Amino acid sequence: MHEAQHDEELGAGDVVIIGVDPHKASVTIEARDTREILRATGTFPTTTAGHAAMVKLARQWPRRVWAVEGARGVGRALVARLVANGERVVDVPAKLSARSRVFDTGQGRKTDSHDAHAIVMVALRDKRLREVVIDEDLEVLRLLVDRRDELAAARTQALNRAHRLFAEVTPGGAPTKKSIAQYQALLAGIRPRDGAGKVRRRMLSEELTEAHRLDVRVKELTAEIKAAVLARGSHLMDLPGIGPAGAGRILADVGNVARFPSRHHFASWTGTAPIDASSGAHQRHRLSRAGNRRLNHVLHIAATVRPDAPPRHPRQGVLRPQEGRRQATLEAMRCLKRRLSDVVYRQLVKDAVVAEIATMNAGPGGHGGATVQSSAAGLPPHTGTLDQPLPGPAPSTLDPTTTARQVSITAG
């Protein structure tokens, strides 16, 4: 069931932007042309019939663009169906639609209709929105990486449960956390005589068996991810501290690196660019809690395992007063992660350039990839760590004829 409003007096040749607020059970849309004149509104259920009715309503406008909030989240399934049917879809960040809703005349009310209105207004006025494309290889890589992370977390949970049981059956307390093989060797020497101890030993055996099964599966997925990364021609694993899982996560979440105009934009997106918190004569920066936290974690692990990583313990190697040692160590880690973000960005751009050249030289029938010329300014190394950490202000108007940058649906 949906309600729609139409304006039949408008010309059929205008570009119509369809703002979409997707939910689990319903989808709310608002369509406006480039003159911001309302064309239609409606709410549709997320069923086959509801999707068909929504698409039928949109097909009355030959020139149409779908603007979807959460194209890589709750709206992923909807976007995949639209793109598969040849529709143009742009991704509207939730932060932009939230700001538009606050500054609108609706007093910041949070309803589906208000959200759809905010989404379509952002799409009309911001020409830097990215067009969504589906990269099947990256989609497969994302699934593999997500599955590996889930199984690795389950393996860690099984080992934690085993460690807790060892603390109950081992005289003198639990041993230091060990590998699965070392835990199994310890279990072989435990022979409880009471009923509760026998049950605990049986549960220990089950937990270690489960952890071993998960460990084998994680290793298999890691090998599969490594093959997929190499098949894309990526050299991220050549960087110190970046393994198959980290390289797969970077490729799956970044998608098309051309969507980042410079290394500063990339660092802001990964959460490694510090935030300017200066006031008056006091010039300082603070840690950013925003950005893609999964990539931030990958960079943190890479920084930790490097030989030039700052000491983990504040007493090691930092010749500062006691109260300032820990802060100095954290600042050193932040600077190293910022540097690693630049290194990863340069490698992504280099791989993209090589792939584009190979595609252009493929002969008749080859298709050129997305340009990365806008990213060339960030290639040379730079000595500053805090310069231009955040992107500049966005333009306030939208040129409807401008082709949006493409971004993979798997990018995070």
N, C-alpha and C positions, 0 to 999 in steps of 0.2 A: 504494500500500500504506500503510495507516495502522492504528494501534492506538488504540482508544477505551475509556474506562472510564466507566461510568454508575452513578448512584445513583437507582434507580427509586422509592425510598420518599419522595422529596421531592415537594412539591406542584408542579403545573404552572403555577400562577399567579404564582410568584415571578419577579422580574426577574433575568435571568442576564446576566452580563458575560462576553464572550468576548475574552480577551486574545490578540492575534495578533502573532507575530514573523515578518514576511515576509522572504523571501530570493529570490534569483534563480531557484532551482530548486525550492524547497520552502517550505511555510508551516506553522508550528507553532502550535497553539492550546492554550489552557487555559480552560475555562469554569467559573465559580463564581457562586453566587447571592449576594444581598446579605448573607447570613449567613456568607459566605466558605467555604461548603461546596462541595467539589469536585463538579462535575457531569460533566465529560468532559475528556479530553486527546487529542491526536492530531496527526499529521504528514501533510500532504497535498502531492502534487506540484503545481507551478504549471502544470497542464494543464487542458483543458476538463473532463475527467473528474474530476480531482482537485478542481477548484473546485466542481463539482456535488455531489461526495460531502461536501465540507465544509459547503456550504449545507444539504444534506439533513440532516446531523447537527444543525445549529443550529436547524432549523425545528421541532424537537420542543419548543422553548421559545417560546411565543407572545410573551412579553415579553423581548426580547433586545436587547442593545447590543453592538456590536463596538468594541473598543478596539485600535487599530492603531498600532504604533510606526513612525515614518517615513511618515506619510500623505502627505507632500509630497515624499518621496524614493523609496526602493525600493518602498514600498507604494502608490505613486500608482495604478498600474494596478489593483491589487486593490481599493482604495478606490473607484475610479471604477465598477467593476462592481457593488460592493455598493450604493453609493448609487443607481446607475441601477435597481437591482432593488427600491428602496424600503426598504433597510436603514438603521438608525441607526448611525452611525459617529462615534466621538470620536477625536481625535488625542492620542496620548501622547508627550510629548517624550522624546527619548532620555536626557536628563540625569536626568529623574525616575525612569525605569526603572533606570538605572545605580545611582542612590543606593539605590533599593529593593533591588536585588540585593546591594549591598555590606552592607546592614544586615540582610539575611535570614540564616536559619540555615545557608544553603548555603555559607558562607564565601566569598561573592563569586564562585563558580564561573561560568564563561561558557560555557553551552551553550544550545541552542535551547529546551529545556524550561525551564531556569532563566530565560531571557529572557522566555518567555511567562508564567511565573508572576509575574515582577516586573511585567510590563505589566498583568496583570489586577489585581494588588494595588494598583497606583497608581490604576487606574480606579475601584476600589471605595472608595478612601479620599480621593481628591482630587475635589471637586465643581466645580472650576474648569476642568476639561478642556473643550475647545471641540468642538462638533459640526461635522462636515465637511459642507459643501454645495458643489455644483458650480455655478459661474457660468460659463456658456459664453462670454460676452463677455470676461471676464477670462482665461479659458483661451486664447482666440484672441490676446488682447493679449500674454500671456506668451510664446506661441510666436513672435510677431512680434519682440518685444524680444530674446528669446534668439537668434533667427536674425540679427538686425541686429548684435548683439554679436559673434557668430561671424564674420560677414563683415567687420566692421570690424577684428577682430584679424587675419584673413587678409590684408586690405589692408595693414595695418601691417607684417606679415611680408614681403610682397612688396616694399614700399618699402625695408625694411632690407636685403634681399638685393640690390636694385638699388644701394643706396648702397655696399655692400661691393664690387660689381663696378665701380662708378665709381672707387673708390679704386685699382683695379688698372689701369684703362685711361686715367686722367686724369693727365697729367704734373703733378707737384707735389702730389699727394694728392687726396683726395676733396673735393668742395665741401660747403658747409654744406647740411644736409638741406633739400630744397625740396619744392614741390608736384609733382604728377604732370606738369602742363603744363611747369613749369620743367625738370624732369628730361628730358622729351622734347625740349625746345629744346637742352639740353646734348648730348643724344645725337646730334642732327642734325649737330653740329660735330665728331664723333669719326669719324675715318677710319683705323683701324689697318691696317697692311700685313702683319704677321706672322699666322700661322695661329691662334695662341692668342688674339691680340687680336680677330680676326674672330669667333671663337667667343664670346668675352666680350661683344662688341657684340650678337651675335644673342641671347644670353641676356638682356642688358639690355633689348632690345626686347620679348622675351617677358614679362619681369617687369613692365615698364611697361604693356604691353597688359593683362596680368592685373589689375594694380592699378587701371587705368582701368575695367575691367569691374566689378570689385568696388565701386569708388567709385560707379558708376552705380546698382548694385543697392542699396547702402546708402542712397543718397538716395531711391530709390523706397520702400524699407521705412520710412524716416523719415517720408515723406509719409503712408504708410498708417497708421503709428502715431499720427501727429498727428490724422488723421481719426477714429481709434478713440477717442482720448482726448477729443476734443471731443464725440463722440457720447455719451459717458457723462456729459456735463455738468460735466466737471472744469475747474477754473480754476488748476491747478497751473502751467501754462505762463505764467500772468500773473506769477508770482514771478520776480524777477531771478535769473538763473543756472540756471533749470530749463527745459530744452528738451523737445522731443517725446520723445526717447529717455529722458531722466531722468524725465519725468512718467509714461511708460509703465511704466518699471521700478518706480516707487513704487506705482502702482495695482496692478500685477500681483503684487508681493510683499506688499503690505499687505492686500489683499483687503477685508475688512470692518473699518473703523477702529473700530467699536464694541467690538472685542475688547481695545482698550487703554483702561483706566479713566481714564488721565490722560496728560498730556504727558510726565510723568516715566517712565512705563512705556514710552511710545513712544521716548523718548531712550535708555533702556536697551536696547531692542530694536535700535535702529539703531547702537548702539555709540558714541554721542556723549556719553553721561552718564559723567563721570569716576567712578572707583572710590575710595571712601574708604580711605586708607592711613595714617590718623592713629595715633599712638602716644604716650601720655602727653600732655605739653604741646605736642608737635609736631603741628600740624594741617595735613595736606596731602592731596592727591588725585593719583592717577596715571591715565594714559591707559588706557581700556578697549580690549582687543583682542577682545572678544566681540561678539556682536550680528550683524546682517545686514551683511556686508562690502560687498555690492553697493550697498545703500542708503547705507552710509557713504561709498562712493566717489562716489555721486551728490551727496551733500551736500558732499563735499570739492571736487568740481569747481565746484559752485555757489558755494562760499565763495571759491574761487580767482579766479573771473572777476568777482566783485563789485568795484565801485570802492572800497569801504571795506575790502577784503581786506588783511591784514597783508603787508608786503613779503616776497617770496620769498627774497631774499638777506639774510643776517643783518646786513650793513653798512648796509642802506637804512633810514633813518628810525627806528632803535631806539637811543635814547640810553642805553645800558647799558654796563657794562664788557665788554670783548671776550669774556670767557668766559661771560657771561650773555646775550649778544645772541641767539644762536640759540635758547636755551631760552625767552626772552621771546617770540620770534616764534612758536614752536610753541604756547605757551600761548595766545597771541592767536588763532591758528587754531582751537584746540580750543574756545575760548569762542564764536567765531563759528559754528562747526559746531553747537554746542549750541543757539544762538539760531535757526539755520536749521531745526533739527529741530522746535523749537516752532512756527515759522512754517508749516512743512509740515503739522504735526499740526492746527493751527487751520484751515488751508485744507481739509484732508480732512474734518474735522468739519463745517465750514460747507457744503461740497458735499453731504455726506451728509444734513444737515438739510434743505437745499433740495430734494434728490431725494425725501426722505420726504414733505415737504409736498406736492410735486407729485403723488406717488403717492396720497396721501390725498384730494387734490382731483380725482382722475381720474374720479370718478363711480362708478356701479355697475360691479362687476367688477374694480375696482382692488384691489391688494393692498399693504398697508403694509409697508415695509421694516423692517429691524432697528433697534431703538431706539438712539439715541446719547445718552440722557440721562446715562448714567454718565460720559460724557466732557465734560459741560458744565463741570465744575469746573476743567478745564484751559484754558478759553477766554481768560479775561482775561490780559493780559500781565503778566509778573512780572519783577522786577529781579534776583533771585538766579540764579546760574549753577550752583551746586553743591547747591542745596537739594533734598532728596528725590530723588536720582538713580536709586534702584533701588526696585522694588516691595517691598511688605512681605511678611512670611512668609505662606505659604499655609495655609489651614485643614487640619486633620489628618484630618477625616472627610468622608464623601460622603453626601449625601442623594440616594438613587437617583431620587426623584421630581422633583428639580430639573432644569429644562430647561437644557442646556448652551448656552453662547454659540455662535453659528454663526460659522464661519470658512471662507473660500473655500479650495478645494483648491489654488488657485494661489498662496496666500500663502506667503511664504518666511520 
